[in-house]
Amino acid sequence: GPTLEMRRGERVRFHIDNNLAEGATVHWHGFELPASADGGPHQLICPGERWSPSFEVRQRASLYWYHSHLHRRAGSQVYAGLAAPIYVRDDQEERLGLPSEYGIDDIPLIVQDRIIDGSGQLIYPSGMQARMMGVRGNRIYVNGTEDAVFDAATGQLRLRLLNGSNARFYDFSLEGGAPMQLIASDGGLLDRPHPVRSLRLAPGERAQIILDLAEGRPLRLVASSPDNMMGMMGGQGRGMMGGGMMGRGNDGDPSDGVFRILDIRPADTARSVRLPAELAPLGVPDPSLAVRTRRFVIDMGMMGGGMSINGAAMDMDVINERVPVGQWEIWEIANASMMAHPFHIHNTQFRVIERNGRAPPPLETGYKDTVVVNPREQVRVLVRFEENTDPDLPYMYHCHILEHEDAGMMGQFVVMNS
């Protein structure tokens, strides 16, 4: 879908016409907005109907996205193309002088995997393995393009990465191990640039990196697909549904599990530019502000049955949590299953406090709306819903492996006046 661009503080309205033969929704992933405009399962757009949500853009500058959130059909609709990026810009970020010219030195990379059969048809599998592991494709597409190439004209290149796949995790790196400067996570800029050699993104997660092209050498952004299963796969290496499935777009031995994401060809005249030493004053999250702790246990039965949070599958008629507006809370997300799950909370950007009692890594020190919870792990986040109360219309929290969400790994909460 088309890239949308918004500014913090402005009010936007959209007219979304459903010309499909089935219902659909459009969820604004990462946005703080009224529940009636959230685009979750309750904001169904029936065939032939128009939905016209309006809301104030409250987010910090970053990359967000919009996608279908139809109850029990999000996986198939996102897979078929109902997803696209959103740029939010603001004055604070623009003062830093970071690369920001869309398509020139600032480009989104929407990474998705798909299964294409011999006749060129898109195949969405629906068997037990797809339900259990999530749908994973045999070909990689970046902004809808296979074997993507970018001709750079500047000395710095800003890449806004979005894992738009249904289920596949990616470890991104530059071929040869050159460093990348990590500058932002889901909800915007980090405190400072962090040099990293690899970057793991689960479905729904975003990150922004700066590449230095001044030496004039071509660069290749690549990705491996780590296992997100516990046990003999270890949760860290390549794996079961990783390498060897890519076919086209996989440069080198198909068994090495490394996929080509983007070839970057720099200009001869590119000049290096120094990044600011400081990006955004984030402050340290203060868990003592929390007046309540809520616990969420993710689990999944064997052979794809029993997808649940706190022992219950998603029920459109059940409000699982009622949260007072403006109240700081700690949400503990524990994973009782043998598989890693990206946990997404609507209507907020939260801060990760700790992961199994340890401080979060650089990608998780800023604002997040999706966080990975590995097998047998617990992640604690500090969260507050600042406005947009509605005692009846809920928001969602769920696993962002879309087939898990569709199978019931999702719950509902309302934000209420105290």
LINHUCOR-V917252 format. One record per backbone hydrogen bond with DSSP energy under -0.5 kcal/mol. NH is the residue of the N-H (numbers start at 1). CO is the residue of the C=O. Records with the same first field share a line. If there is no record, write none. Layout:
NH: CO ; CO
//
This chain:
4: 85
6: 87
8: 89
9: 57
10: 7
12: 55
14: 53
16: 14 ; 51
17: 15
18: 49
19: 17
24: 45
27: 67
28: 38
29: 27 ; 65
31: 28
33: 31
37: 34
38: 34 ; 35
43: 40
44: 42
45: 24
46: 44
48: 18
49: 46
51: 16
55: 12
57: 10
58: 56
62: 88
64: 62 ; 86
65: 29
66: 84
67: 27
68: 82
73: 70
74: 70
77: 73
78: 74
79: 75
80: 76
81: 78
82: 77
83: 81
84: 66
86: 64
87: 4
88: 62 ; 86
89: 6
94: 90
95: 91
96: 93
97: 94
98: 93
102: 100
103: 106
104: 101
105: 101
106: 101
107: 158
109: 160
111: 109 ; 162
112: 110 ; 141
114: 139
115: 123
116: 114
117: 121
120: 117
123: 115
124: 122
125: 123
131: 127
132: 128
133: 129
134: 130
138: 114
139: 114
140: 248
141: 112
142: 145
143: 110 ; 141
145: 142
150: 263
152: 150 ; 265
153: 104
157: 211
158: 105
159: 157 ; 209
160: 107 ; 158
161: 159 ; 207
162: 109
163: 205
164: 111 ; 162
165: 111
167: 135
170: 201
171: 224
172: 170 ; 199
173: 222
174: 178
175: 220
177: 174
180: 196
181: 210
182: 180 ; 194
183: 181 ; 208
184: 208
185: 188
187: 367
188: 185
190: 183
194: 182
195: 193
196: 180
199: 172
201: 170 ; 199
204: 163
205: 202
207: 161
208: 184
209: 159
210: 181
211: 157
213: 155 ; 211
214: 155
216: 213
219: 264
221: 262
222: 173 ; 220
223: 259
224: 171
225: 257
226: 224
227: 237
230: 338
234: 231
235: 229
236: 233
237: 233
242: 239
244: 254
245: 242
250: 247
251: 249
252: 250
256: 253
257: 254
259: 223 ; 257
260: 249
261: 221 ; 259
262: 221
263: 148
264: 219 ; 262
265: 150 ; 263
266: 264
270: 267
279: 191
280: 190
282: 280
287: 285
289: 286
290: 287
291: 328
292: 328
294: 330
296: 332
298: 296 ; 334
299: 308
301: 305
304: 301
305: 302
308: 299
309: 312
310: 297
311: 297
312: 309
314: 408
318: 315
320: 318 ; 412
321: 412
323: 414
325: 416
326: 385
327: 324
328: 326
329: 383
330: 292
331: 329 ; 381
332: 294 ; 330
333: 331 ; 379
334: 296 ; 332
335: 377
336: 298 ; 334
340: 228
341: 373
343: 341 ; 371
344: 342 ; 398
345: 369
346: 396
347: 31
348: 345
350: 368
351: 382
352: 364 ; 366
353: 351 ; 380
354: 380
355: 358
356: 378
358: 355
364: 361
365: 362
368: 350
371: 343
373: 341
374: 372
376: 335 ; 337
377: 374
379: 333
380: 354
381: 331
382: 351
383: 329 ; 381
386: 384
390: 415
394: 392
395: 413
397: 411
398: 344
399: 409
400: 342
402: 166 ; 400
404: 401
405: 401
406: 402
407: 403
408: 405
409: 404
410: 408
411: 397
413: 395
414: 321
416: 323 ; 414
//
